[in-house]
Amino acid sequence: MLFQKGDKVLFIGDSISDYNRAKPVGEGLFEALGTSYVTDVAAQYTCMMPEMRLRFVNMGVSGNRVRDLKARWQTDVFDQKPDWVSVLIGINDVWRQFDSPLQTEEHVLPDEFEETYDQLIRETLPRVKGMILITPYFMEPNRADPMRARMDEYGAIVKKLAEKYGQTF
């Protein structure tokens, strides 16, 4: 079992995590976790292992990129004092390169993505039991599609960082 009784598991990312979570902190009853995969994970653990008494917190924010996570990491991660941090980021980092090709200041290119993500992991690991790094994805079966190919590149970065730090992905 990855978690121990009473652990606090914090999810952070973009709209794929957010999905109408309560603000400022997505924790508690009455759809506070929103309607994303975070709710599904919490429901599975709560139903299958209620004796674990795990706490789940959703800190996803729609539209975020890795640089946005970095800007709010202190308040949305460290100040929450989680035992585990699960990160799903990268979709908007890639998407902005395709939906706003001329607004290059909005683009988070692979080097910045990797450097920023690496820094967040380095700063977080000493404070938590572990991290779960989820690879970003684009549901396009054609691997030659330019956006799918770019997303796969960012997914490979996340896998590389998970292996570098020995974390779950």
DSSP file (Angstrom, degrees, kcal/mol; ACC not computed):
  #  RESIDUE AA STRUCTURE BP1 BP2  ACC     N-H-->O    O-->H-N    N-H-->O    O-->H-N    TCO  KAPPA ALPHA  PHI   PSI    X-CA   Y-CA   Z-CA
    1    1 A M              0   0    0      0, 0.0     0, 0.0     0, 0.0     0, 0.0   0.000 360.0 360.0 360.0 131.0    0.0    0.0    0.0
    2    2 A L        +     0   0    0      2,-0.0     2,-0.2     0, 0.0     0, 0.0   0.890 360.0  54.2 -69.3 -41.8    1.4    3.4   -1.0
    3    3 A F  S    S-     0   0    0      4,-0.1     2,-0.3    81,-0.0     3,-0.0  -0.569  70.9-141.4 -99.9 158.4   -0.4    5.4    1.7
    4    4 A Q    >   -     0   0    0     -2,-0.2     3,-2.2     1,-0.1    -2,-0.0  -0.799  45.2 -72.2-111.6 159.2   -0.5    5.0    5.5
    5    5 A K  T 3  S+     0   0    0     -2,-0.3    48,-0.2     1,-0.3    47,-0.1  -0.203 118.8  12.5 -52.1 130.6   -3.5    5.5    7.7
    6    6 A G  T 3  S+     0   0    0     46,-3.2    -1,-0.3     1,-0.2    47,-0.1   0.465  87.3 155.8  82.8   2.3   -4.4    9.2    8.0
    7    7 A D    <   -     0   0    0     -3,-2.2    48,-2.9    45,-0.3     2,-0.6  -0.258  39.2-135.1 -62.7 149.0   -2.3   10.4    5.1
    8    8 A K  E     -a   55   0A   0     46,-0.2    75,-2.6    73,-0.1    76,-2.1  -0.942  18.6-163.5-106.9 120.3   -3.2   13.7    3.4
    9    9 A V  E     -ab  56  84A   0     46,-3.4    48,-2.4    -2,-0.6     2,-0.5  -0.923   3.4-163.7-111.1 118.1   -3.0   13.4   -0.4
   10   10 A L  E     -ab  57  85A   0     74,-2.7    76,-3.3    -2,-0.6     2,-0.4  -0.877   2.6-159.6-107.2 130.6   -2.9   16.6   -2.4
   11   11 A F  E     +ab  58  86A   0     46,-3.0    48,-3.4    -2,-0.5     2,-0.3  -0.903  14.4 177.5-106.8 135.2   -3.6   16.8   -6.1
   12   12 A I  E     + b   0  87A   0     74,-2.6    76,-2.0    -2,-0.4     2,-0.3  -0.994  25.1  86.7-139.4 145.5   -2.4   19.8   -8.1
   13   13 A G  E     - b   0  88A   0     46,-0.4    48,-2.2    -2,-0.3    76,-0.2  -0.934  66.9 -50.9 168.3-143.5   -2.5   20.6  -11.8
   14   14 A D  S >> S-     0   0    0     74,-1.0     4,-2.7    -2,-0.3     3,-1.4  -0.006  81.8 -49.7-108.9-149.8   -4.8   22.3  -14.4
   15   15 A S  H 3> S+     0   0    0     46,-0.3     4,-1.0     1,-0.3    47,-0.2   0.774 126.9  68.4 -63.6 -26.5   -8.4   21.9  -15.4
   16   16 A I  H 34 S+     0   0    0      1,-0.2    21,-0.7     2,-0.1    -1,-0.3   0.822 115.1  29.2 -62.6 -29.1   -8.0   18.1  -15.7
   17   17 A S  H <4 S+     0   0    0     -3,-1.4    19,-0.3    71,-0.2    21,-0.2   0.845 119.2  56.6 -90.9 -45.2   -7.7   18.2  -11.9
   18   18 A D  H  <  +     0   0    0     -4,-2.7     3,-0.5    41,-0.1    18,-0.3   0.960  58.3 155.2 -55.0 -71.9   -9.8   21.3  -11.1
   19   19 A Y  S  < S-     0   0    0     -4,-1.0    16,-2.4     1,-0.2    17,-0.2   0.872  87.9 -41.2  34.6  63.5  -13.2   20.5  -12.6
   20   20 A N  S    S+     0   0    0     14,-0.2    14,-0.3     1,-0.1    -1,-0.2   0.794  88.0 168.9  67.4  33.6  -15.2   22.8  -10.3
   21   21 A R        -     0   0    0     -3,-0.5    12,-0.2    12,-0.3    11,-0.2  -0.296  44.5 -87.8 -69.0 162.1  -13.5   22.1   -7.1
   22   22 A A        -     0   0    0     10,-2.7    -1,-0.1     9,-0.1    36,-0.1  -0.427  56.7-103.1 -68.1 145.6  -14.2   24.3   -4.1
   23   23 A K  S    S+     0   0    0      1,-0.2    36,-0.0    -2,-0.1    -1,-0.0  -0.948  91.4  12.4-118.6 141.6  -12.1   27.4   -3.8
   24   24 A P  S    S+     0   0    0      0, 0.0     2,-0.5     0, 0.0    -1,-0.2  -0.972 139.6  12.5 -84.1 -20.9   -9.7   28.3   -2.2
   25   25 A V        -     0   0    0      2,-0.1     2,-1.5    32,-0.0    34,-0.1  -0.968  66.6-144.5-122.5 124.2   -9.1   24.7   -0.9
   26   26 A G  B     +C   58   0A   0     32,-1.2    32,-3.0    -2,-0.5     2,-0.3  -0.625  56.8 114.8 -87.1  83.2  -10.8   21.7   -2.5
   27   27 A E        +     0   0    0     -2,-1.5     2,-0.3    30,-0.2    30,-0.1  -0.990  48.1  28.7-149.4 140.9  -11.4   19.5    0.5
   28   28 A G  S    S-     0   0    0     28,-0.4     5,-0.4    -2,-0.3     4,-0.3  -0.737  83.7 -27.2 116.8-161.2  -14.5   18.2    2.3
   29   29 A L  S    S+     0   0    0     -2,-0.3     3,-0.5     1,-0.2    -2,-0.1  -0.182  96.7  49.2 -88.0 177.8  -18.1   17.4    1.5
   30   30 A F  S    S-     0   0    0      1,-0.2    -1,-0.2     2,-0.1     4,-0.0   0.922 130.4 -49.6  58.3  54.8  -20.6   18.6   -1.0
   31   31 A E  S >  S+     0   0    0     -3,-0.1     3,-1.6     1,-0.1    -1,-0.2   0.713  89.7 146.2  62.0  25.6  -18.5   18.2   -4.2
   32   32 A A  T 3  S+     0   0    0     -3,-0.5   -10,-2.7    -4,-0.3    26,-0.1   0.810  71.7  54.3 -60.9 -29.6  -15.6   20.1   -2.7
   33   33 A L  T 3  S-     0   0    0     -5,-0.4     3,-0.4     1,-0.3    -1,-0.3   0.581 107.9-135.5 -79.6  -8.8  -13.2   17.9   -4.7
   34   34 A G    <   -     0   0    0     -3,-1.6    -1,-0.3   -14,-0.3   -14,-0.2  -0.524  32.2 -69.0  85.8-157.8  -15.0   18.8   -7.9
   35   35 A T  S    S+     0   0    0    -16,-2.4    -1,-0.2   -17,-0.2   -16,-0.1  -0.019  92.2 106.6-126.8  29.9  -15.9   16.2  -10.5
   36   36 A S  S >> S-     0   0    0     -3,-0.4     4,-1.2   -19,-0.3     3,-0.8  -0.181  92.5 -76.3 -95.6-169.9  -12.5   15.2  -11.9
   37   37 A Y  H 3> S+     0   0    0    -21,-0.7     4,-2.7     1,-0.2     5,-0.2   0.750 124.9  70.9 -59.4 -25.1  -10.4   12.1  -11.6
   38   38 A V  H 3> S+     0   0    0    -21,-0.2     4,-2.6     1,-0.2    -1,-0.2   0.919  98.1  48.1 -59.5 -43.9   -9.5   13.4   -8.1
   39   39 A T  H <> S+     0   0    0     -3,-0.8     4,-2.6    -6,-0.2    -1,-0.2   0.890 110.4  52.2 -63.1 -39.9  -13.0   12.6   -6.9
   40   40 A D  H  X S+     0   0    0     -4,-1.2     4,-2.4     2,-0.2    -2,-0.2   0.922 110.7  46.7 -63.2 -44.5  -12.8    9.2   -8.5
   41   41 A V  H  X S+     0   0    0     -4,-2.7     4,-2.4     2,-0.2     5,-0.2   0.944 114.0  47.7 -62.4 -48.2   -9.6    8.4   -6.7
   42   42 A A  H  X S+     0   0    0     -4,-2.6     4,-2.6     1,-0.2     5,-0.2   0.901 111.9  50.4 -60.6 -41.6  -10.9    9.7   -3.4
   43   43 A A  H  X S+     0   0    0     -4,-2.6     4,-2.6     2,-0.2     5,-0.3   0.910 109.5  50.8 -64.5 -42.3  -14.1    7.7   -3.8
   44   44 A Q  H  X S+     0   0    0     -4,-2.4     4,-2.8     2,-0.2     5,-0.3   0.952 115.1  41.4 -60.7 -50.5  -12.3    4.5   -4.6
   45   45 A Y  H  X S+     0   0    0     -4,-2.4     4,-2.4     1,-0.2     7,-0.2   0.908 116.0  49.7 -65.1 -41.3  -10.0    4.7   -1.5
   46   46 A T  H  < S+     0   0    0     -4,-2.6    -1,-0.2    -5,-0.2    -2,-0.2   0.894 117.9  39.5 -65.9 -39.9  -12.9    5.9    0.8
   47   47 A C  H  < S+     0   0    0     -4,-2.6    -2,-0.2    -5,-0.2    -1,-0.2   0.906 123.4  37.9 -75.5 -43.0  -15.2    3.0   -0.3
   48   48 A M  H  < S+     0   0    0     -4,-2.8    -2,-0.2    -5,-0.3    -3,-0.2   0.787 133.5  20.0 -82.7 -28.0  -12.6    0.3   -0.5
   49   49 A M    ><  +     0   0    0     -4,-2.4     3,-2.0    -5,-0.3     4,-0.4  -0.412  63.9 156.4-140.5  61.0  -10.5    1.2    2.5
   50   50 A P  G >  S+     0   0    0      0, 0.0     3,-1.3     0, 0.0    -1,-0.1   0.797  72.5  67.8 -60.8 -26.9  -12.5    3.4    4.8
   51   51 A E  G 3  S+     0   0    0      1,-0.2    -5,-0.1    -3,-0.1    -2,-0.0   0.696  87.0  69.2 -66.3 -17.4  -10.3    2.4    7.8
   52   52 A M  G <  S-     0   0    0     -3,-2.0   -46,-3.2    -7,-0.2   -45,-0.3   0.776  85.6-156.2 -71.4 -25.9   -7.4    4.2    6.1
   53   53 A R    <   -     0   0    0     -3,-1.3     2,-0.2    -4,-0.4    -2,-0.1   0.904  22.0-177.8  49.3  48.9   -9.1    7.6    6.8
   54   54 A L        -     0   0    0     -5,-0.3     2,-0.4   -48,-0.1   -46,-0.2  -0.511  19.9-139.7 -77.4 144.8   -7.2    9.3    4.0
   55   55 A R  E     -a    8   0A   0    -48,-2.9   -46,-3.4    -2,-0.2     2,-0.4  -0.897  15.3-161.5-104.4 134.9   -7.7   13.0    3.4
   56   56 A F  E     -a    9   0A   0     -2,-0.4   -28,-0.4   -48,-0.2     2,-0.4  -0.959   7.0-174.5-120.0 135.5   -7.8   14.2   -0.2
   57   57 A V  E     -a   10   0A   0    -48,-2.4   -46,-3.0    -2,-0.4     2,-0.6  -0.994  11.3-154.4-130.7 132.6   -7.3   17.8   -1.3
   58   58 A N  E     +aC  11  26A   0    -32,-3.0   -32,-1.2    -2,-0.4   -46,-0.2  -0.935  21.4 164.3-110.4 116.9   -7.8   19.1   -4.9
   59   59 A M        +     0   0    0    -48,-3.4   -46,-0.4    -2,-0.6   -47,-0.1  -0.003  27.2 139.9-118.6  27.0   -5.7   22.2   -5.7
   60   60 A G        -     0   0    0    -48,-0.2     2,-0.4   -43,-0.2   -46,-0.3  -0.412  33.3-162.5 -68.8 147.4   -6.1   22.1   -9.5
   61   61 A V    >   -     0   0    0    -48,-2.2     3,-1.8    -2,-0.1   -46,-0.3  -0.979  23.2-115.8-135.1 121.2   -6.6   25.4  -11.3
   62   62 A S  T 3  S+     0   0    0     -2,-0.4   -48,-0.0   -48,-0.3   -49,-0.0  -0.200  96.8  18.6 -55.0 139.5   -7.9   25.5  -14.9
   63   63 A G  T 3  S+     0   0    0      1,-0.2    -1,-0.2     5,-0.0   -49,-0.1   0.354  89.5 146.7  84.5  -5.8   -5.6   26.9  -17.5
   64   64 A N    <   -     0   0    0     -3,-1.8    28,-0.5   -51,-0.1    26,-0.3  -0.268  28.4-167.2 -69.9 151.0   -2.4   26.4  -15.4
   65   65 A R    >>  -     0   0    0     27,-0.2     4,-1.9    24,-0.1     3,-0.7  -0.708  45.0 -89.6-120.2 175.8    1.0   25.6  -16.8
   66   66 A V  H 3> S+     0   0    0      1,-0.3     4,-2.2    -2,-0.2     5,-0.1   0.851 127.6  56.1 -60.9 -34.1    4.0   24.4  -14.8
   67   67 A R  H 3> S+     0   0    0      1,-0.2     4,-1.5     2,-0.2    -1,-0.3   0.831 105.7  52.3 -68.1 -29.5    5.1   28.1  -14.3
   68   68 A D  H <> S+     0   0    0     -3,-0.7     4,-1.3     2,-0.2    -2,-0.2   0.891 107.3  51.9 -70.0 -39.6    1.7   28.8  -12.7
   69   69 A L  H >X S+     0   0    0     -4,-1.9     4,-0.9     1,-0.2     3,-0.6   0.932 107.4  53.0 -59.5 -45.0    2.2   25.9  -10.3
   70   70 A K  H >< S+     0   0    0     -4,-2.2     3,-0.7     1,-0.2     4,-0.4   0.898 106.1  53.8 -57.3 -41.5    5.6   27.3   -9.3
   71   71 A A  H 3< S+     0   0    0     -4,-1.5    -1,-0.2     1,-0.2    -2,-0.2   0.790 120.2  31.3 -65.9 -28.4    4.0   30.6   -8.5
   72   72 A R  H <X S+     0   0    0     -4,-1.3     4,-2.9    -3,-0.6     5,-0.3   0.301  86.7 106.2-112.9   9.5    1.5   29.1   -6.2
   73   73 A W  H <X>S+     0   0    0     -4,-0.9     4,-2.0    -3,-0.7     5,-1.7   0.869  77.2  54.1 -59.2 -41.2    3.4   26.1   -4.8
   74   74 A Q  H  4>S+     0   0    0     -4,-0.4     5,-3.0     3,-0.2     6,-0.2   0.960 119.2  31.4 -59.8 -52.7    4.0   27.7   -1.4
   75   75 A T  H  45S+     0   0    0      3,-0.2    -2,-0.2    -4,-0.2    -1,-0.2   0.883 126.0  41.7 -74.9 -38.3    0.4   28.4   -0.6
   76   76 A D  H  <5S+     0   0    0     -4,-2.9    -3,-0.2    -7,-0.2    -2,-0.2   0.634 133.2  12.1 -90.6 -13.7   -1.2   25.5   -2.5
   77   77 A V  T >X5S+     0   0    0     -4,-2.0     3,-1.0    -5,-0.3     4,-0.8   0.620 128.5  38.9-121.9 -68.1    1.2   22.8   -1.6
   78   78 A F  G >4<S+     0   0    0     -5,-1.7     3,-1.1     1,-0.3    -3,-0.2   0.896 116.4  50.8 -58.9 -43.9    3.6   23.6    1.3
   79   79 A D  G 34<S+     0   0    0     -5,-3.0    -1,-0.3    -6,-0.3    -4,-0.1   0.738 105.9  57.6 -67.4 -20.5    1.1   25.5    3.3
   80   80 A Q  G <4 S-     0   0    0     -3,-1.0    -1,-0.3    -6,-0.2    -2,-0.2   0.642  97.5-144.2 -81.7 -15.9   -1.3   22.6    3.1
   81   81 A K    <<  -     0   0    0     -3,-1.1    -3,-0.1    -4,-0.8   -73,-0.1   0.930  27.4-176.1  52.4  56.8    1.2   20.2    4.6
   82   82 A P        -     0   0    0      0, 0.0   -73,-0.2     0, 0.0    -1,-0.1  -0.375  31.8-146.0 -78.0 160.9    0.4   17.1    2.6
   83   83 A D  S    S+     0   0    0    -75,-2.6    46,-3.1     1,-0.3    47,-1.0   0.763  89.7  24.1 -87.9 -33.8    2.0   13.7    3.1
   84   84 A W  E     -bd   9 130A   0    -76,-2.1   -74,-2.7    44,-0.2     2,-0.4  -0.969  67.7-157.0-132.4 146.0    1.7   13.0   -0.7
   85   85 A V  E     -bd  10 131A   0     45,-1.6    47,-2.6    -2,-0.3     2,-0.5  -0.990   4.3-165.6-126.7 125.0    1.6   15.3   -3.7
   86   86 A S  E     -bd  11 132A   0    -76,-3.3   -74,-2.6    -2,-0.4     2,-0.5  -0.942  11.0-164.8-109.3 127.5    0.1   14.1   -7.0
   87   87 A V  E     +bd  12 133A   0     45,-2.8    47,-3.2    -2,-0.5     2,-0.4  -0.945  18.7 172.9-119.9 129.2    0.9   16.3  -10.0
   88   88 A L  E     +bd  13 134A   0    -76,-2.0   -74,-1.0    -2,-0.5     2,-0.3  -0.894  30.6 135.8-130.5 103.0   -0.7   16.4  -13.5
   89   89 A I        +     0   0    0     45,-0.6   -24,-0.1    -2,-0.4    -2,-0.0  -0.972  26.5  75.4-144.9 155.0    0.5   19.3  -15.5
   90   90 A G     >  +     0   0    0    -26,-0.3     4,-1.8    -2,-0.3     5,-0.2   0.103  63.9  98.2 131.8 -21.7    1.7   19.9  -19.1
   91   91 A I  H  > S+     0   0    0      1,-0.2     4,-2.9     2,-0.2     5,-0.1   0.944  93.6  38.1 -64.7 -48.1   -1.4   19.9  -21.2
   92   92 A N  H  > S+     0   0    0    -28,-0.5     4,-2.3     2,-0.2    -1,-0.2   0.809 109.1  63.8 -72.6 -28.8   -1.7   23.7  -21.3
   93   93 A D  H  4 S+     0   0    0    -29,-0.2    15,-0.8     1,-0.2     4,-0.3   0.901 115.5  32.1 -58.6 -39.8    2.1   24.0  -21.6
   94   94 A V  H >X S+     0   0    0     -4,-1.8     3,-1.4     2,-0.1     4,-0.6   0.913 115.4  57.3 -80.8 -47.7    1.7   22.3  -24.9
   95   95 A W  H >X S+     0   0    0     -4,-2.9     4,-3.0     1,-0.3     3,-2.0   0.867  98.3  60.2 -56.1 -41.8   -1.7   23.6  -25.9
   96   96 A R  H 3X S+     0   0    0     -4,-2.3     4,-1.3     1,-0.3    -1,-0.3   0.793  97.9  60.5 -59.1 -27.4   -0.6   27.2  -25.8
   97   97 A Q  H <4 S+     0   0    0     -3,-1.4    -1,-0.3    -4,-0.3    -2,-0.2   0.732 116.0  32.9 -70.6 -20.6    2.0   26.5  -28.4
   98   98 A F  H << S+     0   0    0     -3,-2.0    -2,-0.2    -4,-0.6    -1,-0.2   0.767 122.4  41.7-105.8 -35.2   -0.8   25.5  -30.8
   99   99 A D  H  < S+     0   0    0     -4,-3.0    -3,-0.2     1,-0.2    -2,-0.1   0.685 129.9  27.8 -88.8 -15.9   -3.8   27.7  -29.8
  100  100 A S  S >< S+     0   0    0     -4,-1.3     3,-1.2    -5,-0.4    -1,-0.2  -0.449  70.8 159.0-136.1  61.1   -1.7   30.8  -29.5
  101  101 A P  T 3  S+     0   0    0      0, 0.0     3,-0.1     0, 0.0    -1,-0.1   0.768  75.5  48.4 -63.1 -26.0    1.3   30.3  -31.8
  102  102 A L  T 3  S+     0   0    0      1,-0.2     2,-1.4    -3,-0.1     3,-0.2   0.630  93.6  77.1 -89.2 -13.1    2.2   34.0  -32.1
  103  103 A Q    X   +     0   0    0     -3,-1.2     3,-2.2    -7,-0.2     4,-0.3  -0.541  56.9 165.7 -93.6  69.3    2.0   34.7  -28.3
  104  104 A T  G >   +     0   0    0     -2,-1.4     3,-1.3     1,-0.3    -1,-0.2   0.728  65.4  69.7 -62.9 -23.0    5.4   33.1  -27.6
  105  105 A E  G 3  S+     0   0    0      1,-0.3    -1,-0.3    -3,-0.2    -2,-0.1   0.725  97.3  54.6 -66.9 -18.0    5.6   34.6  -24.1
  106  106 A E  G <  S+     0   0    0     -3,-2.2     2,-0.3    -6,-0.2    -1,-0.3   0.558  88.4 102.6 -87.6  -9.8    2.8   32.2  -23.2
  107  107 A H    <   -     0   0    0     -3,-1.3     2,-0.7    -4,-0.3   -13,-0.1  -0.575  55.6-160.0 -82.1 133.6    4.7   29.2  -24.4
  108  108 A V        -     0   0    0    -15,-0.8   -11,-0.1    -2,-0.3   -42,-0.1  -0.913  21.1-157.5-109.1 101.1    6.4   26.9  -21.9
  109  109 A L     >  -     0   0    0     -2,-0.7     4,-2.6     1,-0.1     3,-0.4  -0.290  31.5 -94.9 -78.4 165.0    9.0   25.1  -24.0
  110  110 A P  H  > S+     0   0    0      0, 0.0     4,-2.8     0, 0.0     5,-0.2   0.841 121.5  52.7 -51.9 -42.7   10.5   21.7  -23.0
  111  111 A D  H  > S+     0   0    0      1,-0.2     4,-2.6     2,-0.2     5,-0.2   0.936 113.5  42.9 -61.5 -46.0   13.6   23.1  -21.3
  112  112 A E  H  > S+     0   0    0     -3,-0.4     4,-2.7     2,-0.2     5,-0.3   0.914 113.6  53.2 -65.2 -42.0   11.6   25.4  -19.1
  113  113 A F  H  X S+     0   0    0     -4,-2.6     4,-2.4     1,-0.2     5,-0.2   0.946 113.6  41.9 -56.9 -50.5    9.0   22.7  -18.4
  114  114 A E  H  X S+     0   0    0     -4,-2.8     4,-2.7    -5,-0.2     5,-0.2   0.923 115.7  48.3 -65.8 -45.4   11.7   20.2  -17.3
  115  115 A E  H  X S+     0   0    0     -4,-2.6     4,-2.1    -5,-0.2    -2,-0.2   0.919 115.6  44.0 -62.6 -44.4   13.7   22.8  -15.2
  116  116 A T  H  X S+     0   0    0     -4,-2.7     4,-2.2    -5,-0.2    -2,-0.2   0.931 115.5  46.9 -68.1 -45.9   10.7   24.1  -13.4
  117  117 A Y  H  X S+     0   0    0     -4,-2.4     4,-2.4    -5,-0.3    -2,-0.2   0.917 111.7  52.2 -61.5 -44.5    9.1   20.7  -12.8
  118  118 A D  H  X S+     0   0    0     -4,-2.7     4,-2.8    -5,-0.2    -1,-0.2   0.911 108.8  50.4 -58.4 -44.1   12.5   19.4  -11.6
  119  119 A Q  H  X S+     0   0    0     -4,-2.1     4,-2.4     1,-0.2    -1,-0.2   0.909 109.1  51.0 -61.9 -42.6   12.8   22.3   -9.1
  120  120 A L  H  X S+     0   0    0     -4,-2.2     4,-1.5     2,-0.2    -1,-0.2   0.910 112.2  46.9 -62.8 -41.8    9.3   21.7   -7.7
  121  121 A I  H  X S+     0   0    0     -4,-2.4     4,-2.8     2,-0.2     3,-0.3   0.954 111.8  50.2 -64.0 -49.7   10.2   18.0   -7.2
  122  122 A R  H  < S+     0   0    0     -4,-2.8    -2,-0.2     1,-0.2    -1,-0.2   0.893 114.6  44.0 -55.3 -43.4   13.5   18.8   -5.5
  123  123 A E  H  < S+     0   0    0     -4,-2.4    -1,-0.2    -5,-0.2    -2,-0.2   0.755 118.2  44.9 -74.9 -24.3   12.0   21.3   -3.2
  124  124 A T  H >X S+     0   0    0     -4,-1.5     3,-2.3    -3,-0.3     4,-0.7   0.873  95.0  70.6 -89.9 -40.7    9.0   19.1   -2.3
  125  125 A L  G >< S+     0   0    0     -4,-2.8     3,-0.9     1,-0.3    -1,-0.1   0.820  94.1  55.8 -53.8 -38.5   10.5   15.6   -1.7
  126  126 A P  G 34 S+     0   0    0      0, 0.0    -1,-0.3     0, 0.0    -2,-0.1   0.703 111.5  46.6 -67.0 -13.9   12.2   16.5    1.6
  127  127 A R  G <4 S+     0   0    0     -3,-2.3     2,-0.3    -4,-0.1    -2,-0.2   0.501 112.1  46.7-104.6  -6.6    8.8   17.7    2.9
  128  128 A V  S << S-     0   0    0     -3,-0.9   -44,-0.2    -4,-0.7   -45,-0.1  -0.819  78.0-117.4-132.6 168.4    6.6   14.7    1.9
  129  129 A K  S    S-     0   0    0    -46,-3.1     2,-0.3     1,-0.3   -45,-0.2   0.781  88.0 -43.8 -75.2 -28.0    6.5   11.0    1.9
  130  130 A G  E     -d   84   0A   0    -47,-1.0   -45,-1.6    -6,-0.1     2,-0.3  -0.971  51.1-113.3 175.0 173.5    6.4   10.9   -1.9
  131  131 A M  E     -d   85   0A   0     -2,-0.3    37,-1.2   -47,-0.2     2,-0.5  -0.946   9.8-148.7-129.5 149.8    5.1   12.3   -5.1
  132  132 A I  E     -de  86 168A   0    -47,-2.6   -45,-2.8    -2,-0.3     2,-0.6  -0.976  16.9-162.3-117.1 114.4    2.9   10.8   -7.9
  133  133 A L  E     -d   87   0A   0     35,-3.0     2,-0.5    -2,-0.5   -45,-0.2  -0.880   3.7-160.5-104.9 115.8    3.8   12.3  -11.2
  134  134 A I  E     -d   88   0A   0    -47,-3.2   -45,-0.6    -2,-0.6    35,-0.0  -0.825  19.5-122.7-100.4 129.6    1.1   11.8  -13.9
  135  135 A T        -     0   0    0     -2,-0.5    20,-0.1    34,-0.5   -45,-0.1  -0.476  26.0-119.5 -71.7 136.2    2.1   12.2  -17.5
  136  136 A P        -     0   0    0      0, 0.0     2,-0.3     0, 0.0    19,-0.1  -0.359  37.3-165.3 -68.7 157.3    0.2   14.8  -19.5
  137  137 A Y        -     0   0    0     17,-0.1     2,-0.4    18,-0.0    11,-0.0  -0.965  25.7-154.7-146.5 158.8   -1.8   13.4  -22.5
  138  138 A F        -     0   0    0     -2,-0.3     2,-2.2     2,-0.1    14,-0.0  -0.978  27.4-131.6-135.0 120.1   -3.6   14.3  -25.7
  139  139 A M        +     0   0    0     -2,-0.4     9,-0.0     2,-0.0    -2,-0.0  -0.472  62.7 124.4 -79.3  79.1   -6.3   11.9  -26.8
  140  140 A E        -     0   0    0     -2,-2.2    -2,-0.1     1,-0.1     5,-0.1  -0.967  48.8-156.7-137.5 116.0   -5.2   11.7  -30.4
  141  141 A P  S    S+     0   0    0      0, 0.0     2,-1.0     0, 0.0    -1,-0.1   0.749  74.7  86.9 -69.2 -22.1   -4.4    8.2  -31.9
  142  142 A N    >   -     0   0    0      1,-0.2     3,-1.7     2,-0.1     6,-0.2  -0.677  60.3-167.4 -82.7 103.3   -2.2    9.6  -34.6
  143  143 A R  T 3  S+     0   0    0     -2,-1.0    -1,-0.2     1,-0.3     9,-0.1   0.683  85.3  62.2 -64.7 -17.6    1.3    9.8  -33.0
  144  144 A A  T 3  S+     0   0    0      4,-0.1    -1,-0.3     5,-0.1    -2,-0.1   0.604  73.4 114.2 -83.7 -12.3    2.5   11.9  -36.0
  145  145 A D  S <> S-     0   0    0     -3,-1.7     4,-3.0     1,-0.1     5,-0.3  -0.400  74.8-128.2 -56.8 130.9   -0.1   14.6  -35.2
  146  146 A P  H  > S+     0   0    0      0, 0.0     4,-2.1     0, 0.0     5,-0.1   0.872 106.2  44.6 -55.5 -42.3    2.1   17.6  -34.2
  147  147 A M  H  > S+     0   0    0      2,-0.2     4,-2.6     1,-0.2     5,-0.2   0.913 114.4  49.1 -70.8 -39.7    0.3   18.3  -30.9
  148  148 A R  H  > S+     0   0    0      2,-0.2     4,-2.4    -6,-0.2    -1,-0.2   0.921 111.5  49.9 -62.5 -43.4    0.2   14.6  -30.0
  149  149 A A  H  X S+     0   0    0     -4,-3.0     4,-1.5     1,-0.2    -1,-0.2   0.902 112.1  47.6 -62.1 -41.1    4.0   14.4  -30.8
  150  150 A R  H  X S+     0   0    0     -4,-2.1     4,-1.7    -5,-0.3    -1,-0.2   0.909 111.0  51.2 -66.7 -41.6    4.7   17.4  -28.6
  151  151 A M  H  X S+     0   0    0     -4,-2.6     4,-2.5     1,-0.2    -2,-0.2   0.890 106.8  54.0 -62.8 -39.7    2.6   16.1  -25.8
  152  152 A D  H  X S+     0   0    0     -4,-2.4     4,-2.2     1,-0.2    -1,-0.2   0.868 105.1  55.1 -61.8 -35.5    4.4   12.8  -25.9
  153  153 A E  H  X S+     0   0    0     -4,-1.5     4,-1.4     2,-0.2    -1,-0.2   0.912 109.9  45.0 -62.7 -43.2    7.7   14.8  -25.6
  154  154 A Y  H  X S+     0   0    0     -4,-1.7     4,-1.9     2,-0.2    -2,-0.2   0.865 110.8  54.4 -70.3 -36.1    6.4   16.4  -22.4
  155  155 A G  H  X S+     0   0    0     -4,-2.5     4,-2.3     1,-0.2    -2,-0.2   0.894 105.7  53.0 -61.7 -39.8    5.1   13.0  -21.1
  156  156 A A  H  X S+     0   0    0     -4,-2.2     4,-2.4     1,-0.2    -1,-0.2   0.853 105.8  54.4 -64.3 -34.7    8.6   11.6  -21.6
  157  157 A I  H  X S+     0   0    0     -4,-1.4     4,-2.4     2,-0.2    -1,-0.2   0.926 108.3  48.7 -63.4 -44.4   10.0   14.5  -19.5
  158  158 A V  H  X S+     0   0    0     -4,-1.9     4,-2.5     2,-0.2    -2,-0.2   0.924 112.0  48.6 -63.0 -44.0    7.7   13.6  -16.7
  159  159 A K  H  X S+     0   0    0     -4,-2.3     4,-2.4     1,-0.2    -1,-0.2   0.913 110.5  51.7 -61.2 -42.4    8.7    9.9  -16.9
  160  160 A K  H  X S+     0   0    0     -4,-2.4     4,-2.5     1,-0.2    -2,-0.2   0.910 111.2  46.9 -61.0 -43.8   12.3   10.9  -16.9
  161  161 A L  H  X S+     0   0    0     -4,-2.4     4,-2.1     2,-0.2     6,-0.2   0.885 110.0  53.4 -67.2 -38.3   11.9   13.0  -13.8
  162  162 A A  H  X>S+     0   0    0     -4,-2.5     5,-2.5     1,-0.2     4,-0.7   0.922 112.8  44.1 -61.8 -43.1    9.9   10.2  -12.0
  163  163 A E  H ><5S+     0   0    0     -4,-2.4     3,-0.5     3,-0.2    -2,-0.2   0.900 110.3  55.6 -68.0 -40.6   12.8    7.8  -12.7
  164  164 A K  H 3<5S+     0   0    0     -4,-2.5    -2,-0.2     1,-0.2    -1,-0.2   0.892 119.2  32.1 -58.4 -41.3   15.4   10.3  -11.7
  165  165 A Y  H 3<5S-     0   0    0     -4,-2.1    -1,-0.2    -5,-0.1    -2,-0.2   0.380 108.5-118.7-100.5   3.0   13.8   10.8   -8.3
  166  166 A G  T <<5 +     0   0    0     -4,-0.7     2,-0.2    -3,-0.5    -3,-0.2   0.863  63.6 146.3  64.4  37.0   12.4    7.3   -7.9
  167  167 A Q      < -     0   0    0     -5,-2.5    -1,-0.2    -6,-0.2     2,-0.2  -0.640  53.9 -94.1-105.1 163.2    8.8    8.5   -7.7
  168  168 A T  B      e  132   0A   0    -37,-1.2   -35,-3.0    -2,-0.2    -1,-0.1  -0.503 360.0 360.0 -74.4 138.3    5.6    6.9   -8.9
  169  169 A F              0   0    0    -37,-0.2   -34,-0.5    -2,-0.2    -1,-0.1   0.286 360.0 360.0-139.5 360.0    4.3    7.8  -12.4
